[in-house]
């Protein structure tokens, strides 16, 4: 049996870790549905705290998946949108999102092997 490890494994694991963090999927989904301002994200993602939303947006920006734009006005406005890599990631995740909604039960859990 051969081992699974090549140059793509660490990148893949890093991506899974990022998108697997609590609320990251919801933030990406809200961005994909048109959220631009912080309040729009908060309104679309029920239960997320301001602190955690801010943290996730910063992480996604740092990863190059979300772009942050400062609009010099009074008061200053901040807008977020999916970067091109974020758009392709959301598109790549759509089959997984569809698969998860097709699973039986309202929130089917992954069962550990016996």
C-alpha positions in Angstrom: 0.0 0.0 0.0 1.4 3.4 -0.9 1.2 6.4 1.4 -0.8 9.5 0.6 1.5 12.5 0.6 2.6 14.7 -2.1 3.1 18.5 -2.6 -0.6 19.1 -2.7 -1.4 17.5 0.7 -0.3 20.3 3.0 -2.2 22.9 0.9 -5.3 20.8 0.8 -5.1 20.3 4.6 -4.6 24.0 5.2 -7.7 24.7 3.0 -9.8 22.2 4.9 -8.7 23.6 8.2 -9.6 27.2 7.1 -13.0 26.3 5.7 -13.7 23.9 8.6 -13.5 26.6 11.2 -16.7 27.5 12.9 -18.7 30.0 10.8 -16.3 30.2 7.9 -18.7 28.3 5.6 -21.5 30.7 6.6 -19.3 33.8 5.9 -18.4 32.4 2.5 -22.0 31.6 1.7 -23.2 35.1 2.8 -20.5 36.6 0.6 -21.6 34.4 -2.3 -25.2 35.6 -1.8 -24.2 39.3 -2.0 -23.3 40.4 1.5 -21.0 43.4 1.3 -21.2 45.3 4.6 -20.5 44.0 8.0 -24.1 44.4 9.1 -25.3 42.5 6.1 -23.1 39.5 7.0 -24.3 39.7 10.6 -28.0 39.8 9.4 -27.5 36.8 7.1 -25.6 34.7 9.7 -27.8 34.1 12.6 -25.9 33.6 15.9 -22.5 34.8 14.9 -20.8 37.4 17.3 -19.3 40.6 16.0 -15.9 39.5 17.2 -16.0 36.2 15.5 -17.4 37.6 12.2 -14.6 40.2 12.2 -12.0 37.5 12.9 -13.3 35.3 10.1 -13.4 38.1 7.6 -9.8 39.0 8.5 -8.7 35.4 8.1 -10.5 35.1 4.7 -8.9 38.4 3.6 -5.5 37.2 4.7 -6.0 33.9 2.7 -6.9 35.9 -0.4 -10.5 34.7 -0.5 -12.2 38.0 0.5 -11.3 41.5 -0.6 -11.8 44.4 1.8 -12.4 47.9 0.4 -12.4 51.1 2.5 -14.7 53.8 1.1 -13.6 57.3 2.3 -16.8 58.8 3.4 -18.3 60.1 6.7 -18.4 57.8 8.4 -15.9 55.5 6.7 -17.5 52.5 5.0 -15.9 49.1 4.8 -17.1 46.6 2.1 -16.2 43.0 1.6 -16.6 40.8 -1.4 -15.3 37.5 -2.7 -12.0 37.7 -4.4 -11.6 35.6 -7.5 -10.1 32.7 -5.5 -13.0 33.0 -3.1 -15.5 32.8 -5.9 -13.9 29.6 -7.3 -13.7 28.1 -3.8 -17.5 28.8 -3.2 -18.2 27.2 -6.6 -16.1 24.2 -5.7 -17.9 23.8 -2.4 -21.4 23.9 -3.9 -21.5 20.2 -4.7 -20.6 19.5 -1.1 -23.3 21.9 0.1 -25.9 20.1 -2.1 -24.7 16.7 -0.9 -25.1 17.8 2.7 -28.7 18.9 2.2 -29.5 15.6 0.5 -28.3 13.5 3.5 -31.0 12.0 5.6 -32.1 13.7 8.7 -32.0 17.4 9.6 -28.4 17.3 10.8 -26.9 13.9 10.1 -23.8 13.4 12.1 -20.7 11.6 10.9 -20.6 8.3 12.7 -17.3 6.9 14.0 -16.2 3.5 12.7 -16.7 0.6 15.1 
